[in-house]
Amino acid sequence: MSYQPSALRIEREAARHRASRHSTVVALISTLTIAIILTIVVAGAPGFKLVRESFFSWHYAVSSFPHVLSGLWLNLRVMIIAEFFVLIFGLLIALARTSHSPILYPVRLIATIYTDIFRGLPLLLVLLLIGFGVPGLQISWITNSAVILGTVSLIMTYSAYVAEVIRAGIEAVNPAQRMAGRALGLTQAQTQRHVVLPQALRKVTPPLLNDLVSLQKDSGLISVLGAIDAIRSAQIDTAQSFNFTPYVVAGVLFVALTIPLTRFTDWLTRKQDRARVQQGQW
């Protein structure tokens, strides 16, 4: 015998669909209203025509696109390399900060000072200090490449942020998990590796992905050292044409690169939230 929903269930489903349609219509009307108001305000501004020609010229967008895209490829490579080392150094710093061994106190102190300094310094200032300070040392075996020094600056800064994220994940693991690992005969290092870290990294994956999004955007700051990335390429084209459309092209490319990762982060966060609810953690 096939299942037949009750009249009450059918009525509830119909009410839910009506409420959903009503919410959709209200959201659509409010969105269109705001869009129309913004269009009227912007298009009616005295300098709208000049801004449109200076920032949204199709001719300059097409001509600058290949240069900006080539520069974006450099940003992407810098981001991938920096993220690899950021995760390694961030994990090592977090492990150092969460260690409780008295013999490792100097290491723990250095890790604490490192995170305090590089979380407090603006990234732009770190780029300037390293990008111009290191070449000033005139050490023959240290490169003066703006790309490499900019990547090192990103690694040093973001390692401090990622270390704090991982440390928070480690400290969020229930102490009973650590005690259970020790009770099974695991050493302190084995418990950290096989019991604590897998749970900690699972908890902090969304925040780590958010740091990756920020790193992806901040990779454009290496242009202050002279690296020919997307922003620098846009700046060169702007200087030649006296039109700011290349900056808009660079912005669109960065957004197109960032949105998929942002949506993936949001989806992963919602998935973990649902899993916690199902497990009764919330």
Backbone as JSON, one array per atom type, in Angstrom:
{
  "sequence": "MSYQPSALRIEREAARHRASRHSTVVALISTLTIAIILTIVVAGAPGFKLVRESFFSWHYAVSSFPHVLSGLWLNLRVMIIAEFFVLIFGLLIALARTSHSPILYPVRLIATIYTDIFRGLPLLLVLLLIGFGVPGLQISWITNSAVILGTVSLIMTYSAYVAEVIRAGIEAVNPAQRMAGRALGLTQAQTQRHVVLPQALRKVTPPLLNDLVSLQKDSGLISVLGAIDAIRSAQIDTAQSFNFTPYVVAGVLFVALTIPLTRFTDWLTRKQDRARVQQGQW",
  "N": [[0.86, -1.2, 0.0], [0.67, 2.12, -0.98], [2.17, 5.12, 0.29], [0.18, 7.67, 1.69], [-0.03, 11.02, 2.16], [-1.27, 12.84, 4.98], [-4.15, 15.01, 5.33], [-3.56, 17.22, 6.91], [-0.78, 17.35, 6.7], [-0.5, 17.87, 3.96], [-1.71, 20.38, 3.88], [0.09, 21.85, 5.46], [2.42, 21.69, 3.9], [1.57, 23.09, 1.64], [1.17, 25.61, 2.77], [3.79, 26.19, 3.46], [4.99, 26.36, 0.94], [3.61, 28.56, -0.09], [4.49, 30.57, 1.66], [7.19, 30.53, 0.99], [7.13, 31.37, -1.7], [6.08, 33.91, -1.33], [8.14, 35.16, 0.15], [10.14, 35.09, -1.78], [9.09, 36.79, -3.77], [8.92, 39.22, -2.36], [11.64, 39.64, -1.78], [12.63, 39.9, -4.4], [11.28, 42.2, -5.3], [12.23, 44.15, -3.47], [14.95, 44.07, -4.08], [14.99, 44.92, -6.78], [13.95, 47.47, -6.42], [15.91, 48.8, -4.87], [18.03, 48.58, -6.69], [17.1, 50.16, -8.81], [16.93, 52.66, -7.55], [19.65, 53.12, -6.91], [20.7, 53.16, -9.5], [19.46, 55.45, -10.57], [20.52, 57.42, -8.85], [23.32, 57.2, -9.29], [23.56, 57.42, -12.13], [22.51, 59.93, -12.41], [24.35, 61.6, -11.33], [26.55, 64.45, -11.47], [29.15, 64.0, -12.47], [29.0, 61.55, -13.77], [29.25, 60.77, -16.49], [31.93, 61.32, -17.09], [33.21, 59.63, -15.27], [32.33, 57.16, -16.23], [33.57, 57.06, -18.72], [36.22, 57.09, -17.89], [36.61, 54.87, -16.22], [35.2, 52.7, -17.19], [35.69, 51.97, -19.86], [35.26, 50.22, -22.77], [37.06, 49.83, -24.84], [39.64, 50.29, -23.71], [39.52, 48.32, -21.8], [39.57, 45.96, -23.27], [42.06, 46.19, -24.54], [43.87, 46.21, -22.41], [43.44, 43.85, -21.11], [44.95, 41.37, -21.81], [47.54, 41.95, -20.71], [46.99, 42.4, -17.99], [45.89, 39.95, -17.3], [48.1, 38.28, -17.68], [49.7, 39.27, -15.62], [48.1, 38.49, -13.47], [48.49, 35.78, -13.45], [51.01, 35.61, -12.32], [50.36, 36.51, -9.72], [48.76, 34.36, -8.95], [50.59, 32.23, -8.91], [52.34, 33.1, -6.91], [50.56, 33.1, -4.75], [49.95, 30.33, -4.49], [52.46, 29.16, -3.9], [53.12, 30.6, -1.58], [50.99, 29.87, 0.13], [51.48, 27.15, 0.52], [53.87, 27.11, 2.06], [53.02, 28.69, 4.17], [51.1, 27.12, 5.46], [52.73, 25.03, 6.39], [54.66, 26.36, 8.08], [52.87, 27.69, 9.76], [51.63, 25.53, 11.05], [53.83, 24.42, 12.44], [54.5, 26.54, 14.14], [52.15, 26.72, 15.63], [52.18, 24.21, 16.91], [54.44, 24.58, 18.45], [53.59, 26.62, 20.16], [51.58, 25.36, 21.59], [52.86, 23.44, 23.02], [53.85, 21.86, 26.09], [56.11, 21.19, 27.34], [58.79, 21.81, 29.58], [61.4, 22.07, 28.62], [61.08, 23.03, 26.12], [60.42, 25.63, 26.39], [61.9, 28.01, 25.54], [61.5, 27.82, 22.75], [58.74, 28.01, 22.62], [58.41, 30.58, 23.61], [59.71, 32.12, 21.63], [58.01, 31.54, 19.45], [55.64, 32.72, 20.36], [56.38, 35.44, 20.55], [56.94, 35.88, 17.86], [54.38, 35.53, 16.6], [52.98, 37.6, 17.84], [54.34, 39.87, 16.91], [54.15, 39.77, 14.04], [51.44, 39.6, 13.64], [50.74, 42.04, 14.49], [52.03, 43.88, 12.84], [51.33, 45.77, 9.92], [50.73, 44.28, 6.73], [51.62, 45.62, 4.44], [53.66, 47.21, 5.48], [55.48, 45.25, 6.3], [56.15, 44.21, 3.81], [57.51, 46.43, 2.71], [59.64, 46.73, 4.51], [61.05, 44.29, 4.29], [61.3, 44.03, 1.51], [62.85, 46.26, 0.77], [64.72, 46.43, 2.74], [66.22, 44.0, 2.94], [67.65, 43.82, 0.39], [69.28, 45.99, 0.9], [71.18, 45.05, 2.63], [73.09, 43.89, 1.07], [74.02, 41.25, 0.69], [75.56, 38.67, -0.96], [74.57, 36.09, -1.52], [71.87, 36.24, -1.1], [68.84, 36.74, -2.69], [67.65, 39.54, -4.63], [65.21, 39.66, -5.77], [62.07, 41.0, -6.44], [59.72, 39.55, -6.52], [60.3, 37.18, -5.09], [61.07, 38.21, -2.56], [58.7, 39.52, -1.93], [56.97, 37.33, -1.76], [58.11, 35.99, 0.43], [57.55, 37.86, 2.43], [54.75, 37.7, 2.51], [54.5, 35.06, 3.39], [55.7, 35.16, 5.94], [54.0, 36.92, 7.31], [51.38, 35.79, 7.07], [51.78, 33.29, 8.17], [51.78, 33.73, 10.9], [49.08, 34.4, 11.39], [47.75, 32.05, 10.52], [48.89, 30.22, 12.25], [47.72, 30.92, 14.69], [45.08, 30.28, 14.16], [45.23, 27.49, 13.81], [46.21, 26.8, 16.31], [44.03, 27.51, 17.92], [42.25, 25.58, 17.03], [43.53, 23.24, 17.93], [43.44, 23.6, 20.71], [40.72, 23.5, 21.02], [40.02, 20.87, 20.89], [38.66, 18.26, 22.76], [40.02, 17.63, 25.96], [39.77, 15.03, 26.88], [40.1, 13.43, 24.68], [42.83, 13.49, 24.23], [43.73, 12.3, 26.59], [42.58, 9.8, 26.28], [44.02, 8.83, 24.1], [46.58, 8.63, 25.25], [46.01, 6.72, 27.15], [45.7, 4.52, 25.6], [48.24, 3.83, 25.08], [49.73, 5.43, 23.41], [52.36, 7.66, 22.56], [53.17, 11.07, 23.56], [53.74, 12.57, 21.27], [52.67, 10.88, 19.28], [49.98, 10.86, 20.03], [49.37, 13.54, 19.57], [49.72, 13.64, 16.81], [48.05, 11.6, 15.66], [45.59, 11.74, 16.95], [44.86, 14.34, 18.03], [45.59, 16.41, 16.1], [44.23, 15.64, 13.58], [41.51, 16.07, 14.3], [41.6, 18.75, 15.07], [42.41, 20.13, 12.73], [40.27, 19.55, 11.1], [38.28, 21.02, 12.32], [39.08, 23.65, 11.9], [39.17, 24.09, 9.21], [37.38, 25.75, 7.54], [38.04, 28.48, 8.55], [40.75, 28.48, 7.78], [40.54, 28.37, 5.02], [39.38, 30.83, 4.59], [41.53, 32.46, 5.26], [43.13, 31.77, 3.14], [41.72, 32.95, 1.03], [42.06, 35.65, 1.71], [44.85, 35.81, 1.48], [45.09, 35.36, -1.22], [44.04, 37.72, -2.28], [45.75, 39.62, -1.11], [48.11, 39.06, -2.33], [48.41, 40.77, -4.39], [49.68, 42.96, -3.35], [52.39, 42.77, -3.69], [53.11, 44.3, -5.75], [54.0, 46.76, -4.91], [56.67, 46.51, -4.59], [57.64, 46.45, -7.09], [57.13, 44.22, -8.62], [55.78, 42.74, -11.54], [52.79, 42.25, -11.5], [49.21, 41.63, -11.6], [48.07, 44.04, -10.69], [50.2, 45.85, -10.97], [50.58, 45.67, -13.73], [48.17, 46.76, -14.58], [48.54, 49.3, -13.59], [50.66, 50.21, -15.17], [49.49, 50.21, -17.74], [47.5, 52.11, -17.26], [49.05, 54.38, -16.79], [50.02, 54.81, -19.32], [47.77, 55.3, -20.88], [46.21, 57.06, -19.46], [43.79, 56.31, -18.47], [41.56, 54.72, -16.27], [40.45, 52.23, -16.51], [41.93, 49.74, -16.73], [42.47, 49.13, -14.02], [39.94, 48.44, -13.11], [39.54, 46.17, -14.63], [41.51, 44.49, -13.52], [40.45, 44.29, -10.95], [38.03, 42.93, -11.47], [39.02, 40.46, -12.39], [40.35, 39.54, -10.09], [38.16, 39.26, -8.38], [36.7, 37.32, -9.77], [38.42, 35.22, -9.42], [38.35, 34.85, -6.71], [35.68, 34.44, -5.83], [34.73, 31.68, -6.38], [36.25, 30.16, -4.47], [35.42, 31.39, -2.12], [32.66, 30.77, -2.09], [32.9, 27.99, -1.89], [34.05, 27.8, 0.64], [31.95, 28.81, 2.23], [30.03, 26.83, 1.72], [31.28, 24.58, 2.81], [31.43, 25.35, 5.49], [28.68, 25.47, 6.17], [28.07, 22.78, 5.8], [29.61, 21.54, 7.83], [28.39, 22.71, 10.04], [25.8, 21.6, 9.89], [26.5, 18.94, 10.29], [27.4, 19.03, 12.95], [25.04, 19.7, 14.25], [23.47, 17.43, 13.72], [24.94, 15.57, 15.12], [24.44, 16.34, 17.63], [26.0, 18.23, 18.89], [25.41, 20.86, 19.09]],
  "CA": [[0.0, 0.0, 0.0], [1.5, 3.31, -1.1], [2.0, 6.12, 1.35], [-0.7, 8.79, 1.38], [0.1, 12.05, 3.21], [-2.51, 13.28, 5.6], [-4.64, 16.33, 4.91], [-2.83, 18.24, 7.67], [0.56, 17.47, 6.11], [-0.66, 18.55, 2.67], [-1.98, 21.79, 4.16], [1.34, 22.46, 5.93], [3.32, 21.84, 2.74], [1.05, 24.18, 0.8], [1.45, 26.87, 3.47], [5.22, 26.43, 3.36], [5.27, 26.81, -0.43], [3.09, 29.93, -0.23], [5.41, 31.46, 2.37], [8.44, 30.62, 0.22], [6.88, 32.22, -2.87], [5.92, 35.29, -0.84], [9.48, 35.66, 0.48], [10.87, 35.3, -3.04], [8.54, 37.98, -4.43], [9.33, 40.39, -1.58], [13.08, 39.83, -1.99], [12.83, 40.39, -5.76], [10.81, 43.59, -5.38], [13.15, 45.01, -2.72], [16.21, 44.14, -4.82], [14.79, 45.78, -7.94], [13.76, 48.85, -5.96], [17.22, 49.35, -4.51], [18.83, 48.7, -7.92], [16.6, 51.31, -9.56], [17.34, 53.87, -6.83], [21.1, 53.3, -7.1], [20.92, 53.54, -10.9], [19.05, 56.84, -10.73], [21.46, 58.28, -8.13], [24.63, 57.18, -9.96], [23.45, 57.96, -13.49], [22.16, 61.34, -12.35], [25.44, 62.38, -10.76], [27.14, 65.36, -12.48], [30.37, 63.47, -13.1], [28.82, 60.15, -14.18], [29.76, 60.55, -17.85], [33.39, 61.3, -17.03], [33.6, 58.39, -14.57], [32.07, 56.03, -17.13], [34.63, 57.04, -19.74], [37.54, 56.9, -17.27], [36.71, 53.6, -15.51], [34.44, 51.61, -17.83], [35.88, 52.06, -21.31], [35.4, 48.89, -23.35], [38.28, 49.83, -25.66], [40.81, 50.12, -22.84], [39.38, 47.03, -21.11], [40.03, 44.91, -24.19], [43.49, 46.35, -24.82], [44.67, 45.93, -21.21], [43.12, 42.52, -20.56], [46.05, 40.38, -21.87], [48.62, 42.29, -19.78], [46.52, 42.19, -16.62], [45.74, 38.5, -17.12], [49.45, 37.75, -17.5], [50.11, 39.62, -14.26], [47.32, 37.69, -12.53], [49.14, 34.47, -13.38], [52.06, 35.75, -11.31], [49.69, 36.52, -8.41], [48.31, 33.01, -8.64], [51.76, 31.41, -8.55], [52.8, 33.57, -5.6], [49.6, 32.64, -3.76], [50.08, 28.89, -4.29], [53.72, 28.9, -3.21], [53.03, 31.16, -0.22], [50.06, 29.09, 0.93], [52.15, 25.89, 0.89], [54.79, 27.34, 3.18], [52.25, 29.24, 5.29], [50.5, 26.0, 6.19], [53.8, 24.31, 7.1], [55.19, 27.19, 9.17], [51.79, 27.94, 10.71], [51.46, 24.33, 11.86], [54.98, 24.3, 13.34], [54.38, 27.58, 15.18], [51.05, 26.33, 16.51], [52.65, 23.11, 17.75], [55.38, 25.14, 19.43], [52.84, 27.4, 21.15], [50.74, 24.49, 22.41], [53.68, 22.47, 23.76], [53.88, 22.1, 27.53], [57.38, 20.71, 27.89], [59.64, 22.9, 30.08], [62.61, 22.21, 27.83], [60.72, 23.74, 24.89], [59.95, 26.98, 26.73], [62.46, 29.04, 24.63], [60.84, 27.72, 21.45], [57.39, 28.53, 22.82], [58.54, 32.03, 23.76], [60.0, 32.68, 20.3], [56.79, 31.43, 18.64], [54.7, 33.72, 20.87], [56.86, 36.76, 20.12], [56.78, 35.95, 16.39], [52.98, 35.76, 16.25], [52.59, 38.93, 18.31], [54.93, 40.9, 16.05], [53.66, 39.75, 12.66], [50.0, 39.9, 13.63], [50.6, 43.47, 14.77], [52.56, 44.69, 11.75], [50.59, 45.75, 8.65], [51.41, 43.54, 5.68], [52.31, 46.57, 3.56], [54.9, 47.61, 6.15], [56.39, 44.1, 6.22], [56.64, 44.18, 2.43], [58.48, 47.49, 2.51], [60.83, 46.47, 5.32], [61.79, 43.16, 3.73], [61.59, 44.27, 0.1], [63.9, 47.26, 0.61], [65.76, 46.25, 3.76], [67.09, 42.87, 2.63], [68.64, 44.2, -0.62], [70.22, 46.95, 1.46], [72.26, 44.33, 3.31], [74.09, 43.58, 0.04], [74.55, 39.89, 0.87], [75.62, 38.15, -2.33], [73.8, 34.86, -1.72], [70.44, 36.51, -0.9], [68.28, 37.33, -3.91], [66.99, 40.83, -4.56], [64.01, 39.57, -6.59], [60.88, 41.56, -5.8], [58.72, 38.48, -6.4], [60.69, 36.29, -4.0], [60.99, 38.93, -1.3], [57.28, 39.73, -1.65], [56.42, 36.04, -1.32], [58.6, 35.77, 1.79], [56.78, 38.75, 3.31], [53.43, 37.11, 2.67], [54.64, 33.85, 4.2], [55.99, 35.54, 7.33], [52.82, 37.53, 7.92], [50.23, 34.88, 7.16], [52.1, 32.17, 9.06], [51.35, 34.11, 12.24], [47.62, 34.28, 11.46], [47.37, 30.65, 10.39], [49.32, 29.55, 13.48], [46.72, 31.16, 15.72], [43.88, 29.52, 13.8], [45.48, 26.07, 14.12], [46.31, 26.7, 17.78], [42.66, 27.52, 18.44], [41.68, 24.26, 16.75], [44.14, 22.25, 18.83], [42.93, 23.81, 22.07], [39.29, 23.2, 21.03], [39.83, 19.42, 21.0], [38.37, 17.87, 24.14], [41.18, 17.0, 26.62], [39.53, 13.6, 27.05], [40.65, 12.76, 23.51], [44.27, 13.34, 24.47], [43.9, 11.31, 27.65], [42.24, 8.49, 25.72], [45.17, 8.39, 23.3], [47.66, 8.22, 26.15], [45.58, 5.5, 27.81], [45.89, 3.42, 24.65], [49.67, 3.57, 24.97], [50.38, 6.32, 22.45], [53.22, 8.69, 23.15], [52.63, 12.42, 23.43], [53.82, 12.95, 19.85], [51.71, 10.07, 18.52], [48.64, 11.36, 20.34], [49.2, 14.81, 18.86], [49.66, 13.41, 15.37], [46.97, 10.72, 15.22], [44.32, 11.99, 17.65], [44.52, 15.75, 18.2], [45.69, 17.21, 14.88], [43.15, 15.41, 12.61], [40.29, 16.73, 14.75], [41.81, 20.2, 15.08], [42.42, 20.64, 11.36], [38.9, 19.45, 10.58], [37.5, 22.11, 12.9], [39.53, 24.99, 11.46], [39.29, 24.16, 7.75], [36.78, 26.99, 6.98], [38.88, 29.66, 8.78], [41.97, 28.41, 6.97], [40.17, 28.74, 3.65], [39.2, 32.29, 4.59], [42.88, 33.04, 5.19], [43.59, 31.58, 1.76], [41.07, 34.0, 0.23], [42.76, 36.91, 2.01], [46.18, 35.72, 0.89], [44.92, 35.49, -2.66], [43.87, 39.15, -2.57], [46.93, 40.39, -0.67], [49.25, 38.8, -3.22], [48.54, 41.93, -5.26], [50.49, 43.99, -2.73], [53.8, 42.66, -4.09], [53.35, 45.3, -6.79], [54.68, 47.91, -4.34], [58.1, 46.25, -4.71], [58.0, 46.51, -8.5], [56.78, 43.0, -9.34], [54.8, 43.0, -12.6], [51.62, 41.4, -11.31], [48.01, 42.17, -12.24], [47.89, 45.45, -10.31], [51.28, 46.62, -11.59], [50.29, 45.73, -15.17], [47.09, 47.74, -14.74], [49.11, 50.62, -13.34], [51.45, 50.58, -16.35], [48.55, 50.56, -18.81], [46.85, 53.36, -16.88], [50.02, 55.46, -16.98], [50.19, 55.03, -20.75], [46.53, 55.75, -21.52], [45.52, 58.0, -18.59], [42.44, 55.79, -18.27], [41.62, 53.83, -15.11], [39.75, 50.97, -16.77], [42.73, 48.55, -16.39], [42.29, 48.79, -12.6], [38.66, 47.74, -13.01], [39.77, 44.83, -15.19], [42.23, 43.73, -12.49], [39.51, 43.99, -9.87], [37.1, 41.89, -11.92], [39.75, 39.19, -12.42], [40.57, 39.09, -8.71], [36.87, 38.81, -7.86], [36.38, 36.05, -10.43], [39.3, 34.2, -8.84], [38.05, 34.71, -5.29], [34.32, 34.01, -5.55], [34.56, 30.22, -6.23], [36.81, 29.7, -3.21], [34.55, 31.91, -1.06], [31.45, 29.96, -2.07], [33.27, 26.67, -1.37], [34.22, 27.96, 2.09], [30.62, 28.93, 2.82], [29.38, 25.52, 1.64], [31.93, 23.69, 3.78], [31.01, 25.79, 6.82], [27.31, 25.01, 6.39], [28.1, 21.33, 5.92], [30.09, 21.2, 9.15], [27.37, 23.12, 11.0], [24.75, 20.58, 9.86], [27.02, 17.72, 10.9], [27.42, 19.22, 14.4], [23.66, 19.64, 14.73], [23.05, 16.03, 13.68], [25.66, 14.83, 16.16], [23.99, 16.82, 18.92], [27.0, 19.08, 19.52], [24.8, 22.17, 19.3]],
  "C": [[0.89, 1.25, 0.0], [1.17, 4.31, -0.01], [1.13, 7.26, 0.86], [-0.56, 9.83, 2.49], [-1.26, 12.49, 3.72], [-2.9, 14.67, 5.09], [-3.9, 17.45, 5.62], [-1.44, 18.45, 7.09], [0.5, 18.21, 4.78], [-0.88, 20.04, 2.88], [-0.72, 22.52, 4.62], [2.33, 22.68, 4.78], [2.87, 22.98, 1.84], [1.34, 25.53, 1.44], [2.94, 27.22, 3.37], [5.6, 26.94, 1.96], [4.77, 28.24, -0.64], [4.01, 30.93, 0.46], [6.72, 31.62, 1.61], [8.26, 31.52, -1.0], [6.74, 33.68, -2.46], [7.27, 35.9, -0.51], [10.28, 35.96, -0.78], [10.4, 36.57, -3.74], [8.98, 39.25, -3.7], [10.82, 40.69, -1.79], [13.35, 40.39, -3.38], [12.42, 41.85, -5.89], [11.77, 44.53, -4.66], [14.48, 45.16, -3.45], [16.08, 45.06, -6.03], [14.63, 47.24, -7.54], [15.09, 49.51, -5.62], [18.08, 49.55, -5.75], [18.4, 49.93, -8.73], [17.03, 52.61, -8.89], [18.82, 54.16, -7.04], [21.41, 53.74, -8.53], [20.58, 55.01, -11.12], [20.07, 57.78, -10.08], [22.79, 58.36, -8.87], [24.57, 57.82, -11.33], [23.13, 59.45, -13.48], [23.25, 62.21, -11.76], [26.1, 63.25, -11.83], [28.35, 64.77, -13.19], [30.25, 62.06, -13.61], [29.43, 59.87, -15.55], [31.28, 60.44, -17.86], [33.89, 60.03, -16.34], [33.41, 57.19, -15.47], [33.15, 55.93, -18.19], [35.99, 56.7, -19.14], [37.71, 55.51, -16.66], [36.06, 52.43, -16.25], [34.5, 51.73, -19.35], [36.12, 50.65, -21.87], [36.69, 48.78, -24.16], [39.51, 49.57, -24.79], [40.73, 48.8, -22.05], [39.91, 45.91, -21.99], [41.54, 45.0, -24.4], [44.36, 45.98, -23.61], [44.47, 44.52, -20.68], [44.28, 41.52, -20.66], [47.18, 40.68, -20.88], [48.21, 42.0, -18.34], [46.37, 40.7, -16.33], [47.09, 37.83, -16.92], [49.98, 38.06, -16.11], [49.37, 38.81, -13.21], [47.91, 36.29, -12.38], [50.29, 34.49, -12.38], [51.46, 35.78, -9.91], [49.26, 35.12, -7.99], [49.46, 32.11, -8.23], [52.29, 31.81, -7.17], [51.88, 33.06, -4.5], [49.77, 31.15, -3.46], [51.35, 28.55, -3.51], [53.65, 29.39, -1.77], [52.12, 30.31, 0.65], [50.69, 27.77, 1.38], [53.05, 26.09, 2.11], [54.07, 27.93, 4.4], [51.65, 28.12, 6.12], [51.55, 25.24, 6.99], [54.28, 25.11, 8.31], [54.11, 27.47, 10.23], [51.56, 26.74, 11.62], [52.59, 24.18, 12.87], [54.89, 25.32, 14.47], [53.27, 27.22, 16.15], [51.45, 25.19, 17.44], [53.61, 23.62, 18.83], [54.63, 25.88, 20.53], [52.0, 26.53, 22.06], [51.54, 23.44, 23.17], [53.73, 22.87, 25.24], [55.19, 21.64, 28.17], [58.23, 21.89, 28.37], [60.87, 23.13, 29.22], [62.34, 22.99, 26.54], [60.23, 25.16, 25.16], [60.57, 28.05, 25.83], [61.8, 29.03, 23.26], [59.43, 28.31, 21.53], [57.42, 30.05, 22.95], [58.8, 32.7, 22.42], [58.76, 32.65, 19.41], [55.76, 32.47, 19.07], [55.09, 35.12, 20.41], [56.66, 36.94, 18.62], [55.34, 36.26, 16.02], [52.52, 37.14, 16.69], [53.1, 40.03, 17.37], [54.25, 40.93, 14.69], [52.15, 39.84, 12.55], [49.76, 41.38, 13.88], [51.08, 44.36, 13.65], [51.65, 44.64, 10.54], [51.4, 45.04, 7.57], [52.19, 44.47, 4.76], [53.64, 47.0, 4.17], [55.93, 46.48, 6.12], [56.99, 43.99, 4.82], [57.73, 45.23, 2.2], [59.78, 47.22, 3.28], [61.69, 45.36, 4.71], [62.21, 43.46, 2.29], [62.7, 45.27, -0.13], [65.03, 47.09, 1.61], [66.73, 45.13, 3.43], [68.08, 43.21, 1.51], [69.68, 45.18, -0.09], [71.37, 46.29, 2.21], [73.4, 43.96, 2.37], [74.8, 42.26, 0.3], [74.45, 39.17, -0.47], [74.71, 36.94, -2.55], [72.31, 35.02, -1.43], [69.91, 37.26, -2.11], [67.64, 38.69, -3.63], [65.69, 40.85, -5.36], [62.8, 40.09, -5.82], [59.82, 40.49, -5.59], [59.04, 37.58, -5.21], [60.57, 36.99, -2.65], [59.53, 39.24, -0.92], [56.61, 38.45, -1.16], [56.85, 35.72, 0.1], [57.84, 36.63, 2.79], [55.39, 38.2, 3.56], [53.48, 35.88, 3.58], [54.84, 34.21, 5.67], [54.76, 36.11, 8.02], [51.7, 36.53, 8.12], [50.52, 33.65, 8.0], [51.66, 32.47, 10.48], [49.84, 33.96, 12.4], [47.17, 32.82, 11.44], [47.76, 29.87, 11.65], [48.28, 29.72, 14.58], [45.43, 30.41, 15.43], [44.06, 28.04, 14.16], [45.58, 25.87, 15.62], [44.93, 26.68, 18.42], [41.99, 26.17, 18.2], [42.23, 23.18, 17.66], [43.57, 22.38, 20.24], [41.43, 23.52, 22.17], [39.0, 21.71, 21.13], [39.66, 19.06, 22.48], [39.6, 17.2, 24.77], [41.01, 15.51, 26.82], [40.08, 12.8, 25.87], [42.15, 12.51, 23.69], [44.53, 12.26, 25.54], [43.58, 9.9, 27.16], [43.39, 7.94, 24.88], [46.32, 7.91, 24.17], [47.3, 6.91, 26.85], [45.75, 4.28, 26.9], [47.36, 3.1, 24.42], [50.4, 4.42, 23.96], [51.27, 7.3, 23.2], [52.57, 10.06, 22.95], [52.63, 12.86, 21.98], [52.83, 12.17, 19.01], [50.28, 10.51, 18.79], [48.36, 12.66, 19.6], [48.98, 14.58, 17.37], [48.41, 12.65, 14.95], [45.61, 11.02, 15.84], [43.94, 13.46, 17.61], [44.5, 16.5, 16.87], [44.59, 16.91, 13.85], [41.85, 16.11, 13.0], [40.43, 18.26, 14.69], [41.74, 20.78, 13.67], [41.04, 20.57, 10.73], [38.04, 20.61, 11.09], [37.83, 23.46, 12.28], [39.67, 25.08, 9.94], [38.62, 25.4, 7.16], [37.58, 28.25, 7.29], [40.17, 29.65, 7.97], [41.68, 28.79, 5.52], [39.92, 30.23, 3.54], [40.55, 33.0, 4.54], [43.45, 32.89, 3.79], [42.99, 32.62, 0.83], [41.77, 35.34, 0.45], [44.15, 36.93, 1.4], [46.12, 35.91, -0.62], [44.78, 36.96, -3.06], [45.15, 39.93, -2.25], [48.16, 40.11, -1.52], [49.46, 39.96, -4.19], [49.4, 43.03, -4.67], [51.97, 43.89, -3.1], [54.13, 43.67, -5.18], [54.09, 46.51, -6.24], [56.2, 47.75, -4.41], [58.57, 46.27, -6.16], [57.7, 45.24, -9.27], [55.66, 43.29, -10.34], [53.65, 42.01, -12.44], [50.41, 42.07, -11.96], [47.84, 43.66, -11.94], [48.95, 46.33, -10.96], [51.05, 46.74, -13.1], [49.19, 46.74, -15.44], [47.62, 49.16, -14.54], [49.92, 51.11, -14.55], [50.54, 51.0, -17.5], [47.83, 51.87, -18.52], [47.77, 54.55, -17.11], [50.2, 55.79, -18.46], [48.95, 55.65, -21.4], [45.79, 56.84, -20.74], [44.05, 57.62, -18.42], [42.52, 54.71, -17.19], [40.91, 52.5, -15.31], [40.6, 49.74, -16.47], [42.63, 48.16, -14.92], [40.98, 48.03, -12.39], [38.79, 46.31, -13.54], [40.49, 43.94, -14.17], [41.31, 43.36, -11.35], [38.53, 42.89, -10.24], [37.78, 40.53, -11.93], [40.0, 38.65, -11.01], [39.26, 38.56, -8.11], [36.48, 37.47, -8.47], [37.21, 34.9, -9.86], [38.9, 33.89, -7.4], [36.69, 34.09, -5.02], [34.17, 32.48, -5.45], [35.08, 29.68, -4.9], [35.96, 30.18, -2.03], [33.28, 31.09, -0.94], [31.74, 28.56, -1.54], [33.45, 26.72, 0.15], [32.88, 28.04, 2.79], [29.91, 27.57, 2.83], [29.97, 24.55, 2.66], [31.54, 24.07, 5.2], [29.6, 25.31, 7.13], [27.26, 23.49, 6.57], [28.56, 20.9, 7.31], [29.08, 21.58, 10.23], [26.24, 22.08, 11.06], [25.22, 19.3, 10.53], [27.05, 17.84, 12.43], [26.01, 19.13, 14.98], [23.18, 18.2, 14.77], [23.71, 15.19, 14.77], [25.28, 15.3, 17.56], [25.01, 17.66, 19.65], [26.47, 20.46, 19.79], [23.39, 21.97, 19.86]]
}
